[in-house]
């Protein structure tokens, strides 16, 4: 069995109880277009295949890919993509499968955030994501306004997904065990963004949370004056973590396009 590689951030899931909870949460049905990112040693692969009858697996590690190919290549419906998920064309796969994808993954902590945003570049291609990430990342994704975990990641994902934390997973569920706890979340992708989103939204959110202790008046000084902020019905003296994502959207629309 291939060893875990540090450069890929690999921690292989092995705990049967955790596997069962993830499979129950995904609740895959026959005929769905299931995609497993980073199947590793295949802890979830068999259960996903059994539930949906088919599976596309994306694995970057050539040794793991070889082991998966040896174990599953003869199974009808199993397709292995030996590729980097960060560069993989999920939109093309959805078009090939004729439906939106249901994505499952124990994502490497070192690429988890860019990988989620890569998937959401083609939101029409993805129905939902069931992801296992570092617990602190899940806390940030699912945080409500006003909480300590609410921040740039929360707000940048909010227009595209409805996020729900499901359960936590201790280090002992993996080999080798990570130094941190993990958690599983369901991100249901919206058919349309919750409000208008373009590059202006990212600029406003980045500026607002660059120094989160600043008020909006000070944090957004280079983009908007206090009068413009007030014109959106938002107190310029408020701190960024108190705003709803849609309020950032309203502020962003005040900026010139382009």
N, C-alpha and C positions, 0 to 999 in steps of 0.2 A: 504494500500500500504506500503511495507517495507520501513523503513528509510534508509538513506545513512549511511554506516559504514566507519568511518575514516580509519580503519585498511586496508580496501580494496581500499582506495583512490577514493571513489565513488562520482561522480558528474553526475546526471542524465540529459541527454539531453531532453529538452521539447519544444524547439522553432520549430514550424512547418516549417518556412522558411528555417532553417538550415537543418532540416530533408530532405526537398525536394531537397536542393542543394547536399546533400550527395548522395541521391538516384540517382539523375541525373548524378553525377560524376561516380558512380559505373556502371550505365547503364547495370544492370544484364539482362540476357536473359534466356528464358526457357531452362531447361536442364543443366544449369551450376551448378557446385558444390560450392554453396555459404556457407561460414562459418562466423558466427557472434561471435566475442569474446566479452564477457561481455555485453550481451544485456540489462542488467539492468531491467528497467520497460517496455522495448519493444518498445521504440520510433521508432526504425528503423525496427523492426522485421516484422511488417505487410507489409510494403512496399517492403522489400527484398523478403518475401514469395510470394507476388503478382507478382513480376517481374520474379523470377526464378522458381516458382512452388514448391520449396523445400528449406529447410534450416537446416543446422546443427548449433546449438547454444551451446556455451561453457560458463557456468556460475558457478562460485565458491561459491557464496552466497546462502546458502540453502533456505533462506526465499524468495529470488528473484526467485530461481529455482522452488520453489513450486508455486509461483504466475504465472510464465511462463507456467508451466505444466498445471495449471488449465485453463489458457487462450488459450493455443495452442495445447495441447496434442492430441486433437481430429482432428486436421487439418492434412490431408494426406500430407506427405512429411516433416513434422516438427519433428526433432530429437533433444532432449535436452541432453547434456552431462554435468552432474553436476560434474565439475572437475576444477582443477587448470590449466589454460592454459599453465603455465610454465612447467608442467609435462605431458601435453597432447601429444599423438602421432599423429601428423598431417600427417606423412608419411603413417601410417596405414589407416587413414581416406581417404587419396587420393587413396590408393590402393583399398579400399572398394568401393569408388565412381567411380573408373575407369577413373579418370581424375585429372588434377591439380586443386587445390583449389583456389577460389577467396575469400580472407579474408577481412572482414570489422570489424572495431572495434573502439570504443571510449575508448582508452586504459588508464588504471590507470597510472598517471604520475610516481608513485613510482616503477612500474615494466616495463615501456615501453621499455627501451633499452634492458634489458635481454630477454624480450618477443620477440622482433624483431629478435634477434640473435638465439633464440630457434627456431623460424619459419624457419630461413635460414640455420639451420643445415641439413634440407632436402629440398634444393632448388628445386629439381625436382618435389616436391609435391605441390609447390605453384606457381600459375600463377602471381598473383598480390596481393597487400595489399592496401586497402584504410583505412588510420588510422587518427584518430584525437588525437593530442598530444599537449603538451604545445608548444606555438608558438616558443619559443627559441630552442626547440629540433628540430622542423621542419626546422628552419633556419639553424641549424648545419648540418642536414642530406642533405639539398639541396644546401649548400654553394659552390661557385666556388673557385678554388685555388686563394690564394692571398687576400681573404676576411677575415674579423675579425672572422667570424663564422666558417670558415674552420678549421677542426681539426681531432682529432682521430676518432670520430664517423663517420664523413664524409668519411674518407679514409677507415675505416674498412668495411663500407657498400658498397662502390663503386664497388668492383669486382662483387658483387652479384645482385645489383639492379640499375635500372635507376630511379632516384627520381625526382618528380616534385611537388612543392608546388601548391596547388589549391586555397584555400581561407582561410581567418581568421575568427575566431568565438569569439565573446565577452563573458564575464562572464555571462551576463544575459540570455544566451541560456541554462543555466544549473540550476538545483536545487539540492543541494545548489550551489550558484555561487562560482566558484574558485576565488582565488585572482589574477590569471594571465589570459592572453588571450590564446586561443587555436588556432590551425590551422589544416587544413586537407591536406594530401599529398597522392599522388599515387606512390607506389613503385612497379615498374614492374620488376619481377624477371627474370634474364637472364637465358636462357636455359643452358648455360655454363658460368663459371666465365670469366670475361673480360681478365684475365691473371692468371698465376699460383699462387695459394694461398695455404699456409700451415702455420704451427706454426711459421715459420721464419718471415712471413709477419707481424703477430701480434707483434712479438718481436721488429722488426724494427720500426713499427708505434708507439708502446708504448714508446720506448726509444726516438724517435724523438720529441714526443709531451709532454714528461714528464716536460720539461721546455722549452716552445715554443719560448722564446726569444733567446735561444742558436742557434748558427749556427749548421749545420749538422756535421761539423768536431768535435765540442764539444759534441753535443747531442749523436752522435753515436760512441764516442771514444772507448767505451768498446766492440763494435761489429765490426767496420770497420775503417780502417785508411783513411786518406785523399786521398791517391793514389787510393785506391779501389773505393772510391766515384767518383773521377775524371774519373776513367776508365769507368764509366757508363754514361759519358757525363754530369755529374751533378757537379755544383760548390760546393766544400766543405764549402764555406763561405755563401751559401744560407741558408735561414731559412726554416724550415719544411713546413710552410704554403704556400710556393710558389711552391711546387712540385705537379705534377699530381699523382693520385693514382698509375698509371702504373710505375712511376719512383720509388716509394716505393717498388713495386713488383720486379723491376730490382735489387735494393739494397738487398732485402731479398734473392734473388737467389744466392748472393755471399757468404752467410753464409753456413756453413756445414749443411747437412741434419741431422735430428734427434734431 
